[in-house]
Structures are given as structure tokens and as C-alpha cells.
Amino acid sequence: MSEDQELTTITTRFPTYTLDEDLFLFDRRDTKYLFLVEDLYNILHLLKDHYNILKVNGKNYSHYRTTYFDTRDYDLYKAHHNGKLNRYKVRVRNYLDSKMIYLEVKFKSNKRRTIKKRILTDDIDQLSKEDYLFLKTAIPYDPYSLSPSLMTEYIRLTLLNYEHQEKVTVDFDLKFRHLKNEKETRISKIGIIEIKNERGRNHSLLSKILSEDLIRYQRVSKYCLGMSMLDATIKKNLYKPKLLFIDHM
């Protein structure tokens, strides 16, 4: 049985939901865990009786492509790398299976809440006049100072528990391409689980179900991870322990 067939088999054991039934949770708390991809099927087996899985165009998993934007001096990256609160990410996300493209702004407040705003857009690499007008109201940077910095691609499973008002995303087969120096890398052994809920990881259903043998709590950003792996010119000393942690998982 191929990996695609095995993934299809395990995910069909979940009850499904559609985009029309989604909990968008645009104001929430986020918690991230790393896991070994070899444990993915064990993890899904433990979760199948507790969560619904998103089904799009007949599939229970989706392909994502995201382009991140930053200033020439990588001010957005530096804010994330340094753990600064009241920080921003700007990205264009292409939901490849549903054919939807959104320009998104994620704001991490000093209360550690994540607030997301987004609008539909047409191009994953180039911002339109409407995009710039949106960004002027959403970020404290000059939108015209931003340019594409990193592209990521990955497979995502999206799970929902309505009773607990909790969304869980499971990302794996992570690929990164630096859009300035054209370097690329892929992380095939490690995936990222993200919990999105109202009250944080101490109140997470998933955290109660899965043991530390399967998931490891780790503050990690795909943007910072990709940039720190592919760009030798940027500050990354605070991310080196995370890279070592990933290497030894």
C-alpha cells in the first residue's frame, strides 16, 4: 500500500466536515508540537474518535503553498526570531485543492493571542492594489517595503472538535524555498501539529489525548524555521536550539 493510500485509509475513519461548517477561530491561542512522521498513523488512530476531519473535493487532506513577505532587512522575521510580542506575519496562502488564494496577516499580541485577518486575492507572488490597501490597515509597516522572502509547501490535515471549540492542523512533508537566494530544503521526518483554541494548551483536548512520546511541545514558526535553515546572512542564534532539537527527534 502506498503512502497516499495509507493516509486515505486512516483518514476515512474520521467523521468529516466541510468548509461551510468550519470554526475559523480568527482570534485564538495557538500551541505547536513537533512529531515524528513515522508516528502519524498512531496519532491519527488516537484522534479519530474525538475529531472531525476537513474534506475538500473528496479528499481528507490538502496541499498548501504559502509565500511569506518581509522587508529588505527581514524585520518581520527578526521580530519572530527574537520572540517579540505584538508581531506580524504577512503571507499569501494558496489552498491548492480548493483553488482559493488568500492574503493573510497574522498578529501575535502581547497577551499571546493570535488574530488573523485575510482577503481573497489572485496571485501568490505579486500583490495587487487592493492587497496593498488591505495591508495599510492591517500592519504597521509600509506595504510597499514588502517583497516575497520564503515559499513553503506541505500537506495538511485539519481536525475539529465542536464541543471543545478546538481546531487542530497536522502539517508534514514540509518543503522550503528561499525566494532571494533560491536555496531549497525539505523536512520529511518531522511534522508540526498546531492547536487553535480559546484557552491554550492546558485546556486542549488533543494535549490530554496524546502523550509526550508522540508529540513534543515546541514554539516553532515555519517561516522562521525555513529562513534559519536557508539564509546564512540572518540572525539565527535563538533558533539554533530548535534546529538541534529537530535534528535529534
Backbone torsions as a table, in degrees:
resi	resn	phi	psi	omega
1	MET	NA	130.9	-179.9
2	SER	-73.1	165.9	178.5
3	GLU	-61.3	-40.2	178.5
4	ASP	-62.4	-42.1	179.3
5	GLN	-66.6	-39.5	179.6
6	GLU	-66.3	-41.3	178.4
7	LEU	-64.8	-42.0	177.9
8	THR	-61.5	-41.2	-178.5
9	THR	-63.2	-48.4	-177.4
10	ILE	-69.4	-36.8	-177.4
11	THR	-74.7	-22.2	176.9
12	THR	-71.9	-7.1	176.7
13	ARG	-83.6	-7.7	176.5
14	PHE	-89.6	144.2	164.1
15	PRO	-65.7	150.2	-173.5
16	THR	-109.1	164.8	170.1
17	TYR	-143.4	165.3	-177.9
18	THR	-111.4	170.7	178.3
19	LEU	-59.3	-31.5	178.9
20	ASP	-67.2	-19.0	-178.3
21	GLU	-104.6	12.9	-172.3
22	ASP	-71.2	153.0	165.5
23	LEU	-102.2	106.6	-171.2
24	PHE	-74.7	-32.4	174.2
25	LEU	49.2	57.4	-179.7
26	PHE	-78.2	-7.2	173.4
27	ASP	-131.9	110.0	-165.9
28	ARG	-160.2	-179.5	167.5
29	ARG	-111.5	140.5	-179.2
30	ASP	-113.3	141.2	174.1
31	THR	-134.9	132.4	-176.6
32	LYS	-118.2	142.5	177.4
33	TYR	-130.4	148.3	170.9
34	LEU	-100.0	148.0	176.8
35	PHE	-144.9	157.4	174.3
36	LEU	-81.8	130.0	-178.1
37	VAL	-60.2	-28.7	177.2
38	GLU	-63.6	-18.3	178.0
39	ASP	-94.7	1.2	-173.3
40	LEU	-56.2	-44.8	-175.4
41	TYR	-70.6	-32.8	173.4
42	ASN	-65.1	-41.2	178.8
43	ILE	-62.7	-47.8	-178.7
44	LEU	-64.0	-36.1	177.8
45	HIS	-60.6	-39.4	-179.6
46	LEU	-73.3	-23.0	-175.3
47	LEU	-97.0	-15.1	-168.6
48	LYS	-63.0	-25.8	-179.4
49	ASP	-90.9	2.6	-173.9
50	HIS	-122.1	-16.3	-174.5
51	TYR	-132.1	151.8	165.6
52	ASN	-91.9	154.2	-179.7
53	ILE	-116.6	140.5	-179.1
54	LEU	-70.2	131.2	177.4
55	LYS	-116.3	122.5	-179.4
56	VAL	-128.4	123.6	179.3
57	ASN	51.3	42.0	175.1
58	GLY	80.8	1.3	-178.7
59	LYS	-117.3	146.6	-179.3
60	ASN	-96.9	7.9	173.6
61	TYR	-140.5	155.6	-172.2
62	SER	-130.2	154.5	176.6
63	HIS	-105.7	128.6	-178.0
64	TYR	-116.6	145.0	169.4
65	ARG	-133.5	125.8	-175.2
66	THR	-126.9	133.3	172.8
67	THR	-110.5	122.8	177.5
68	TYR	-94.4	146.0	179.1
69	PHE	-116.1	145.9	-179.9
70	ASP	-152.3	170.4	176.9
71	THR	-78.5	172.4	179.1
72	ARG	-59.6	-36.7	-178.7
73	ASP	-92.5	10.2	178.2
74	TYR	57.2	48.3	-178.5
75	ASP	-64.8	-35.9	179.8
76	LEU	-69.9	-40.9	175.7
77	TYR	-60.5	-46.8	-177.5
78	LYS	-61.0	-39.3	179.1
79	ALA	-62.8	-40.7	178.4
80	HIS	-71.1	-44.9	-179.4
81	HIS	-58.2	-40.4	-176.7
82	ASN	-83.3	-1.4	179.2
83	GLY	73.3	21.3	179.6
84	LYS	-67.9	135.2	174.6
85	LEU	-89.1	170.4	-168.1
86	ASN	56.6	55.3	-177.2
87	ARG	-121.3	166.1	-171.1
88	TYR	-132.0	151.6	163.5
89	LYS	-124.6	141.1	174.6
90	VAL	-122.3	126.2	-176.5
91	ARG	-150.4	154.1	168.6
92	VAL	-110.6	121.5	-176.0
93	ARG	-111.3	125.7	179.3
94	ASN	-103.8	111.5	176.0
95	TYR	-85.8	92.8	-165.8
96	LEU	-62.2	-32.1	-176.2
97	ASP	-80.5	-34.7	179.6
98	SER	-93.2	-5.4	178.5
99	LYS	64.6	25.8	178.4
100	MET	-101.7	140.0	177.5
101	ILE	-127.1	126.1	-179.3
102	TYR	-123.7	140.4	163.9
103	LEU	-89.3	122.9	-172.8
104	GLU	-124.5	143.2	171.1
105	VAL	-121.7	124.1	174.8
106	LYS	-109.0	128.5	-179.8
107	PHE	-116.7	123.8	175.5
108	LYS	-102.2	113.3	-172.8
109	SER	-83.6	170.1	177.6
110	ASN	-72.8	-1.8	172.1
111	LYS	-101.1	11.5	178.7
112	ARG	61.0	31.7	172.2
113	ARG	-100.5	146.1	177.3
114	THR	-104.6	124.1	179.2
115	ILE	-119.6	124.7	-176.2
116	LYS	-115.8	136.0	173.1
117	LYS	-124.6	147.8	179.4
118	ARG	-156.4	157.9	173.0
119	ILE	-138.1	154.0	174.0
120	LEU	-68.0	142.6	176.7
121	THR	-140.3	178.7	-172.9
122	ASP	-113.1	-21.2	-169.6
123	ASP	-131.7	132.8	-178.3
124	ILE	-80.4	-17.8	-174.0
125	ASP	-111.5	-22.4	-173.4
126	GLN	-130.6	130.9	-177.8
127	LEU	-84.6	144.4	179.4
128	SER	-94.6	174.8	176.6
129	LYS	-59.4	-42.2	178.8
130	GLU	-64.7	-36.2	177.9
131	ASP	-63.2	-44.9	179.9
132	TYR	-63.8	-38.4	178.0
133	LEU	-63.5	-39.9	176.9
134	PHE	-63.1	-46.1	-177.1
135	LEU	-65.5	-31.7	178.7
136	LYS	-59.8	-30.8	-179.0
137	THR	-92.0	-9.5	-170.0
138	ALA	-112.4	-19.4	-176.7
139	ILE	-134.3	154.6	179.7
140	PRO	-90.3	22.9	178.2
141	TYR	-113.6	157.2	172.1
142	ASP	-70.5	115.4	-178.0
143	PRO	-57.2	-29.8	-178.2
144	TYR	-74.7	-7.1	176.1
145	SER	-87.3	-4.8	-176.0
146	LEU	-92.9	145.0	173.9
147	SER	-146.4	161.0	-179.3
148	PRO	-61.2	134.8	-177.8
149	SER	-121.5	-36.7	-176.4
150	LEU	-149.0	140.9	172.8
151	MET	-115.6	137.1	175.0
152	THR	-123.2	149.0	172.2
153	GLU	-135.9	143.0	179.1
154	TYR	-165.5	168.6	173.7
155	ILE	-99.5	137.6	-178.0
156	ARG	-128.7	135.6	165.6
157	LEU	-106.1	136.2	179.6
158	THR	-121.7	122.8	-175.1
159	LEU	-117.2	147.4	179.7
160	LEU	-132.9	139.4	165.3
161	ASN	-121.2	110.9	-174.7
162	TYR	-68.5	-39.0	-177.1
163	GLU	-61.9	-41.8	-178.9
164	HIS	-90.6	-1.8	-178.3
165	GLN	52.3	51.3	-175.0
166	GLU	-127.7	132.3	173.4
167	LYS	-113.1	139.7	179.2
168	VAL	-128.6	128.7	173.6
169	THR	-111.6	139.9	-179.1
170	VAL	-122.0	109.4	-175.9
171	ASP	-110.8	135.5	178.9
172	PHE	-153.4	173.5	-171.2
173	ASP	55.2	58.0	-174.5
174	LEU	-80.9	127.0	178.2
175	LYS	-124.5	141.0	-177.8
176	PHE	-130.7	140.1	173.5
177	ARG	-136.9	120.5	177.1
178	HIS	-73.9	128.1	-172.2
179	LEU	-91.5	2.5	173.6
180	LYS	-102.6	-49.1	-177.3
181	ASN	-101.0	-2.6	175.1
182	GLU	67.6	13.2	175.8
183	LYS	-73.1	150.4	-178.4
184	GLU	-134.4	154.6	172.4
185	THR	-153.6	165.6	-179.8
186	ARG	-139.4	139.4	174.9
187	ILE	-115.0	108.3	-175.6
188	SER	-101.8	-21.1	-174.1
189	LYS	-91.5	-21.7	-174.4
190	ILE	-116.1	139.0	173.3
191	GLY	-123.3	171.3	-178.2
192	ILE	-125.2	125.8	172.1
193	ILE	-104.2	131.2	177.7
194	GLU	-123.1	127.8	176.4
195	ILE	-99.0	131.5	177.7
196	LYS	-122.8	112.7	178.3
197	ASN	-150.4	-173.9	-173.6
198	GLU	-83.8	-31.5	-167.5
199	ARG	-121.2	4.6	174.0
200	GLY	93.6	-179.1	-168.5
201	ARG	-68.7	-25.9	179.4
202	ASN	-68.5	-14.6	179.3
203	HIS	-116.1	19.1	-175.6
204	SER	-88.8	132.0	174.7
205	LEU	-63.7	-44.4	-178.5
206	LEU	-60.0	-41.9	-179.4
207	SER	-62.6	-29.4	179.0
208	LYS	-78.5	-28.2	-177.3
209	ILE	-81.9	-42.1	-173.1
210	LEU	-96.3	140.2	-178.9
211	SER	-90.2	168.4	177.9
212	GLU	-67.5	-13.8	175.7
213	ASP	-69.9	-22.5	-177.0
214	LEU	-105.6	-31.2	-178.6
215	ILE	-135.1	147.9	178.5
216	ARG	-126.3	120.9	179.1
217	TYR	-62.9	130.8	-178.6
218	GLN	-159.7	125.5	174.0
219	ARG	-75.4	113.6	-175.6
220	VAL	-146.8	139.6	176.8
221	SER	-114.6	130.6	177.3
222	LYS	-60.6	-36.0	179.4
223	TYR	-63.8	-50.8	-179.6
224	CYS	-65.5	-36.8	179.3
225	LEU	-61.7	-49.6	-179.5
226	GLY	-64.1	-43.7	-179.4
227	MET	-65.0	-41.5	-177.9
228	SER	-68.5	-26.9	178.8
229	MET	-80.3	-28.6	-168.4
230	LEU	-111.3	-11.2	-175.5
231	ASP	-120.8	110.3	-178.2
232	ALA	-78.1	-9.3	-173.1
233	THR	-94.0	-11.1	-174.1
234	ILE	-100.8	157.5	177.5
235	LYS	-66.2	132.3	-178.9
236	LYS	-146.8	13.4	-174.1
237	ASN	-60.9	-34.4	179.6
238	LEU	-76.3	-13.5	178.8
239	TYR	-98.6	-10.2	-179.3
240	LYS	-60.0	-41.4	176.8
241	PRO	-60.8	-34.2	177.7
242	LYS	-67.5	-40.9	179.2
243	LEU	-65.3	-39.5	176.7
244	LEU	-65.6	-39.4	178.4
245	PHE	-60.7	-44.0	179.0
246	ILE	-65.5	-41.5	-179.5
247	ASP	-62.0	-29.6	-175.1
248	HIS	-99.5	2.8	177.1
249	MET	-74.6	NA	NA
